[in-house]
Amino acid sequence: MQLNDLLNHTSEWLKGSGPNSDIIISSRIRLARNLDKFPFPHWANKKQGEETLDSINEGEETLNSIKDGIAKSEFLKRTIFFKLDEMDSVDKQFLVERHLMSLDHAQNTENKAVAIDDEEIVSIMINEEDHIRMQVMQSGFNLFEAWNIIKRIDDSLAKDLNFAFLPDWGYLTACPTNAGTGMRGSVMLHLPALVMTRSIDRVLSAISKLSFTTRGLYGEGTQAMGNFFQISNQVSLGPSEDEIIESINGLIRQIIEQENQAREGLLSKNKPLLEDRINRSLGILKNARIISSQETIELLSMVRLGSDLEMIKDIDRRTINELFIITQPAHLQKIENKKLSPEERDVKRAQLIRSKLNIL
């Protein structure tokens, strides 16, 4: 598998399947781990960073042989390993847009790497904030399934790599808030009705008081766009992994209920207005000649709501989810196989959207 192969592949989390996939785009479990004999990445000098990467890369005998470590795992039979300082800026941004690595990881790329399985279920960042940041993503409301996968991968890595761990503190991490389990569970939600009914601020305020955090489409440091919100736990020390996941699930179930109630309210009280917004959004996308990333996301959000409410019959959720990603700047440049100016991207984006929607 090469990087360009991902262009013709639908990421697991974009498939629009799984429980509650009308509201829940994806579920992700991330684990932070550090090697016990090396300083944390931000404290390591160049030589130590190289040694860390080499050590993990030998364990990448771990990554390439994880299939042996987890009973010939179906998840990592084909893994591609990228050293970030050998990648150009478009390729790095491409992986960020596909949620396979963080924005932070794409910066200051010396002695950094990422390993990705061919189904894009698993990605493992090396020398980000911690020596290892592994993640598993699933479509829909599927945190426990993601946990079951990543637990097996973590167990396999631990056979070959000595992780920094203390009995009283659990796994040691660069940021104290990640210590303990080292786990972050997150769910990406599409909440257009709560936004349209101006209930979202109340919901987000309640979330912040319950030891959870809310971020935008691309995680830490990003703002919500297109009515998408990532919600994750803040506490990783004390409760077990299963308890953390159950606490997230309990909160998400409440938000799903509130979003469904808001959608029912819009249908019963403001259906003509809702239909107008949805069909105007679709009309613009089908006819625009120039369109920005942000406007695309906002309009696709309304089209997705229309599809989920069966107001739009001929565009499925998977197609809409894919459009959110392939219309991003790096994806457009990979599709065109050349660098594009912002103005050129806006034209190509509109062309791509028209070609995808007008054939349906």
C-alpha positions as CSV (number, residue, x, y, z in Angstrom):
1,M,0.0,0.0,0.0
2,Q,1.2,3.5,-0.9
3,L,-0.1,6.9,0.2
4,N,-1.9,7.5,-3.1
5,D,-3.8,4.2,-2.7
6,L,-5.8,5.9,0.1
7,L,-7.4,8.2,-2.4
8,N,-9.4,5.3,-3.8
9,H,-10.2,3.9,-0.4
10,T,-13.0,4.7,2.0
11,S,-11.8,5.1,5.5
12,E,-13.6,2.9,8.1
13,W,-14.9,5.9,9.9
14,L,-16.4,7.5,6.8
15,K,-18.6,4.5,5.8
16,G,-21.7,6.0,7.5
17,S,-22.5,2.6,9.1
18,G,-22.6,1.4,12.7
19,P,-25.0,2.3,15.5
20,N,-26.5,5.7,15.5
21,S,-24.6,6.7,12.4
22,D,-27.1,9.4,11.5
23,I,-25.7,11.4,14.4
24,I,-22.4,9.7,15.3
25,I,-19.9,10.0,12.5
26,S,-17.1,8.0,14.3
27,S,-15.8,6.6,17.5
28,R,-12.1,6.7,18.4
29,I,-9.9,5.2,21.1
30,R,-6.4,6.6,21.6
31,L,-3.7,5.3,23.9
32,A,-0.6,7.2,24.9
33,R,2.5,5.1,25.7
34,N,6.2,5.9,26.4
35,L,9.4,3.9,26.5
36,D,10.8,3.5,29.9
37,K,14.4,4.3,29.1
38,F,14.0,7.4,26.9
39,P,13.0,11.0,27.8
40,F,9.6,12.2,26.6
41,P,9.8,13.6,23.0
42,H,9.7,17.2,23.9
43,W,12.6,16.8,26.3
44,A,14.7,14.5,24.1
45,N,17.7,15.9,22.1
46,K,18.2,14.9,18.5
47,K,20.3,11.8,19.3
48,Q,17.8,10.6,21.8
49,G,14.9,11.2,19.4
50,E,16.7,9.1,16.7
51,E,17.3,6.3,19.2
52,T,13.7,6.3,20.2
53,L,12.6,6.1,16.6
54,D,15.1,3.3,15.9
55,S,14.0,1.4,19.0
56,I,10.3,1.6,18.0
57,N,11.2,0.9,14.4
58,E,12.7,-2.4,15.5
59,G,9.6,-3.0,17.4
60,E,8.1,-2.1,14.0
61,E,9.3,-5.4,13.4
62,T,6.6,-5.0,16.0
63,L,4.3,-3.0,13.6
64,N,5.1,-5.2,10.6
65,S,5.0,-8.3,12.7
66,I,2.1,-7.3,14.9
67,K,0.2,-9.9,12.9
68,D,2.2,-12.5,14.7
69,G,1.8,-10.8,18.1
70,I,-1.9,-10.6,17.9
71,A,-2.8,-13.9,16.5
72,K,-2.3,-13.0,12.8
73,S,-4.4,-9.9,13.4
74,E,-6.7,-8.9,10.6
75,F,-6.1,-5.3,11.6
76,L,-2.4,-4.9,10.7
77,K,-1.6,-7.5,8.1
78,R,-0.6,-4.7,5.7
79,T,0.9,-1.6,7.4
80,I,2.6,1.3,5.8
81,F,5.3,3.2,7.7
82,F,6.1,6.9,6.9
83,K,9.0,9.0,8.3
84,L,7.5,12.5,8.3
85,D,10.7,14.3,7.4
86,E,10.6,12.4,4.1
87,M,7.1,13.6,3.3
88,D,6.1,16.9,1.7
89,S,3.6,19.3,3.2
90,V,0.7,18.2,1.1
91,D,1.2,14.5,2.0
92,K,1.4,15.3,5.7
93,Q,-1.8,17.5,5.5
94,F,-3.5,14.7,3.6
95,L,-3.0,12.4,6.5
96,V,-4.3,15.0,8.9
97,E,-7.4,15.5,6.8
98,R,-8.0,11.8,7.0
99,H,-7.7,11.9,10.8
100,L,-4.7,9.5,10.6
101,M,-2.4,11.8,12.5
102,S,-2.7,15.1,14.5
103,L,-2.0,18.6,13.4
104,D,0.7,18.7,16.0
105,H,2.4,15.6,14.6
106,A,2.7,17.3,11.2
107,Q,4.8,20.1,12.6
108,N,8.5,19.9,13.5
109,T,8.8,16.5,11.9
110,E,12.3,15.5,12.9
111,N,12.4,11.9,14.2
112,K,8.7,11.5,13.8
113,A,6.8,8.8,12.0
114,V,3.4,7.3,11.5
115,A,2.2,3.8,10.7
116,I,-1.2,3.1,9.1
117,D,-3.0,-0.1,8.4
118,D,-4.5,-0.5,4.9
119,E,-8.1,-0.3,6.2
120,E,-7.4,3.0,8.0
121,I,-8.8,1.5,11.2
122,V,-5.5,1.8,13.1
123,S,-2.8,4.5,13.0
124,I,0.2,4.8,15.3
125,M,2.1,8.1,15.7
126,I,5.7,7.9,16.8
127,N,7.4,10.8,18.8
128,E,4.3,13.0,18.9
129,E,3.7,14.4,22.4
130,D,4.4,10.8,23.6
131,H,6.7,8.2,22.1
132,I,3.6,6.2,20.9
133,R,0.1,7.5,20.2
134,M,-2.0,4.7,18.8
135,Q,-5.6,5.1,17.7
136,V,-8.4,3.0,16.4
137,M,-11.4,4.5,14.6
138,Q,-14.8,2.9,13.9
139,S,-17.8,4.2,12.1
140,G,-20.8,5.1,14.2
141,F,-21.3,4.7,17.9
142,N,-18.7,1.9,18.5
143,L,-16.3,2.8,21.3
144,F,-16.2,-0.6,22.9
145,E,-15.4,-2.2,19.5
146,A,-12.6,0.3,19.0
147,W,-11.3,-0.5,22.5
148,N,-11.4,-4.3,21.9
149,I,-9.2,-3.8,18.8
150,I,-6.7,-1.3,20.3
151,K,-6.3,-3.4,23.5
152,R,-5.0,-6.4,21.5
153,I,-2.6,-4.1,19.6
154,D,-1.4,-2.6,22.9
155,D,-0.9,-6.0,24.4
156,S,1.2,-7.0,21.4
157,L,3.4,-3.9,21.5
158,A,4.0,-4.4,25.2
159,K,5.6,-7.8,24.5
160,D,8.4,-6.1,22.5
161,L,8.6,-2.6,24.1
162,N,9.0,-1.7,27.7
163,F,6.5,1.0,28.5
164,A,7.0,3.6,31.3
165,F,4.6,2.4,34.1
166,L,4.3,2.8,37.8
167,P,1.9,0.7,39.9
168,D,0.4,3.8,41.7
169,W,0.2,6.0,38.6
170,G,-0.3,3.7,35.7
171,Y,1.2,4.6,32.3
172,L,3.4,7.7,32.5
173,T,2.8,10.4,29.9
174,A,4.3,13.7,28.8
175,C,1.1,15.5,29.9
176,P,0.0,14.6,33.4
177,T,-3.7,14.7,32.3
178,N,-3.1,11.6,30.2
179,A,-1.4,9.5,32.9
180,G,-3.0,6.4,34.3
181,T,-4.8,4.5,31.5
182,G,-3.3,6.9,28.9
183,M,-6.7,6.6,27.2
184,R,-8.7,9.2,25.3
185,G,-12.1,8.1,24.0
186,S,-13.8,10.4,21.6
187,V,-16.9,10.5,19.5
188,M,-17.6,12.8,16.5
189,L,-21.2,14.0,16.4
190,H,-23.2,15.8,13.8
191,L,-25.6,18.1,15.7
192,P,-27.3,20.5,13.2
193,A,-30.7,20.5,15.0
194,L,-29.2,21.5,18.3
195,V,-27.3,24.3,16.5
196,M,-30.4,25.5,14.6
197,T,-32.6,25.5,17.7
198,R,-29.8,27.4,19.6
199,S,-29.6,24.7,22.2
200,I,-26.0,23.8,21.5
201,D,-24.4,26.3,23.9
202,R,-26.5,24.9,26.8
203,V,-25.4,21.3,25.9
204,L,-21.7,22.2,25.5
205,S,-21.8,24.1,28.8
206,A,-23.2,21.1,30.6
207,I,-20.5,18.8,29.0
208,S,-17.7,21.0,30.2
209,K,-18.9,20.6,33.8
210,L,-18.8,16.8,33.6
211,S,-15.0,16.3,33.0
212,F,-15.4,16.1,29.2
213,T,-14.1,18.3,26.5
214,T,-15.4,19.5,23.2
215,R,-13.3,20.2,20.1
216,G,-13.8,20.8,16.4
217,L,-13.6,18.6,13.4
218,Y,-9.8,18.1,13.6
219,G,-9.4,17.8,17.3
220,E,-7.4,19.9,19.7
221,G,-7.0,23.6,18.8
222,T,-9.7,23.5,16.1
223,Q,-13.2,25.1,16.1
224,A,-16.5,23.4,15.3
225,M,-17.5,23.6,11.6
226,G,-20.4,22.2,9.8
227,N,-22.2,21.4,13.1
228,F,-19.5,18.7,13.9
229,F,-18.3,18.3,17.5
230,Q,-15.7,15.9,19.0
231,I,-16.4,15.0,22.6
232,S,-13.8,13.2,24.7
233,N,-13.0,12.3,28.3
234,Q,-10.6,14.6,30.3
235,V,-9.9,12.1,33.2
236,S,-7.7,9.2,32.5
237,L,-6.3,8.5,36.0
238,G,-8.4,6.5,38.4
239,P,-11.2,4.9,36.5
240,S,-10.6,1.8,34.4
241,E,-10.7,1.8,30.6
242,D,-14.1,0.2,30.6
243,E,-15.4,2.7,33.1
244,I,-14.1,5.6,31.0
245,I,-15.8,4.3,27.9
246,E,-19.1,3.7,29.8
247,S,-19.0,7.2,31.1
248,I,-18.6,8.6,27.6
249,N,-21.3,6.3,26.3
250,G,-23.7,7.6,28.9
251,L,-23.1,11.2,28.0
252,I,-23.3,10.5,24.3
253,R,-26.6,8.7,24.6
254,Q,-28.1,11.8,26.3
255,I,-26.8,14.0,23.5
256,I,-28.2,11.7,20.8
257,E,-31.6,11.9,22.6
258,Q,-31.5,15.7,22.7
259,E,-30.5,16.0,19.0
260,N,-33.3,13.6,18.0
261,Q,-35.8,15.7,20.0
262,A,-34.5,18.9,18.3
263,R,-34.9,17.3,14.9
264,E,-38.4,16.2,15.7
265,G,-39.2,19.7,16.9
266,L,-37.9,21.3,13.6
267,L,-40.0,18.8,11.6
268,S,-43.2,19.5,13.5
269,K,-42.8,23.3,13.9
270,N,-40.5,24.5,11.1
271,K,-40.6,21.9,8.4
272,P,-40.9,24.4,5.4
273,L,-38.0,26.4,6.7
274,L,-36.0,23.2,7.3
275,E,-36.8,21.9,3.8
276,D,-35.8,25.3,2.3
277,R,-32.4,25.3,4.0
278,I,-31.7,21.7,3.0
279,N,-32.7,22.2,-0.6
280,R,-30.9,25.5,-1.0
281,S,-27.8,23.9,0.3
282,L,-28.1,21.1,-2.2
283,G,-28.8,23.5,-5.0
284,I,-25.7,25.5,-4.3
285,L,-23.5,22.4,-4.1
286,K,-24.9,21.1,-7.4
287,N,-24.3,24.4,-9.3
288,A,-21.5,26.3,-7.7
289,R,-18.4,27.1,-9.8
290,I,-16.3,28.4,-6.9
291,I,-16.6,27.2,-3.3
292,S,-14.4,27.3,-0.2
293,S,-13.7,24.5,2.3
294,Q,-15.7,26.1,5.0
295,E,-18.8,26.8,2.9
296,T,-18.6,23.2,1.6
297,I,-18.7,21.8,5.1
298,E,-21.6,24.0,6.2
299,L,-23.6,23.1,3.1
300,L,-22.8,19.4,3.3
301,S,-23.9,19.4,6.9
302,M,-27.4,20.5,5.8
303,V,-27.5,17.9,3.0
304,R,-26.5,15.2,5.4
305,L,-29.3,16.2,7.7
306,G,-31.7,16.1,4.7
307,S,-30.5,12.6,3.8
308,D,-30.9,11.4,7.4
309,L,-34.4,12.8,7.6
310,E,-35.2,11.3,4.2
311,M,-35.9,14.7,2.6
312,I,-33.2,13.9,0.1
313,K,-33.7,10.4,-1.3
314,D,-30.9,9.9,-3.8
315,I,-27.7,10.8,-1.9
316,D,-26.5,8.4,0.7
317,R,-24.6,9.1,4.0
318,R,-21.4,7.5,2.8
319,T,-21.2,9.7,-0.3
320,I,-21.7,12.8,1.8
321,N,-19.2,11.7,4.4
322,E,-16.6,11.1,1.7
323,L,-17.2,14.6,0.2
324,F,-16.4,16.1,3.6
325,I,-12.9,14.7,3.2
326,I,-12.0,14.6,-0.5
327,T,-12.9,18.3,-0.9
328,Q,-10.2,19.3,1.7
329,P,-7.2,21.2,0.3
330,A,-4.6,18.4,0.4
331,H,-7.0,15.8,-1.0
332,L,-7.8,18.1,-4.0
333,Q,-4.1,18.5,-4.7
334,K,-3.5,14.7,-4.4
335,I,-6.4,14.1,-6.8
336,E,-5.0,16.7,-9.3
337,N,-1.4,15.4,-8.6
338,K,-0.1,19.0,-8.3
339,K,0.0,21.9,-6.0
340,L,-3.0,24.3,-6.4
341,S,-3.4,27.9,-5.3
342,P,-6.3,28.6,-2.9
343,E,-8.3,30.0,-5.9
344,E,-7.6,27.0,-8.0
345,R,-8.7,24.7,-5.1
346,D,-12.0,26.6,-4.9
347,V,-12.6,25.9,-8.6
348,K,-11.6,22.2,-8.5
349,R,-13.6,21.7,-5.3
350,A,-16.8,23.0,-7.0
351,Q,-16.1,20.8,-10.0
352,L,-15.6,17.7,-7.9
353,I,-18.8,18.3,-5.9
354,R,-20.8,18.8,-9.1
355,S,-19.4,15.6,-10.6
356,K,-20.3,13.6,-7.5
357,L,-23.8,15.0,-6.9
358,N,-25.1,15.5,-10.4
359,I,-24.6,11.9,-11.5
360,L,-26.8,10.6,-8.7
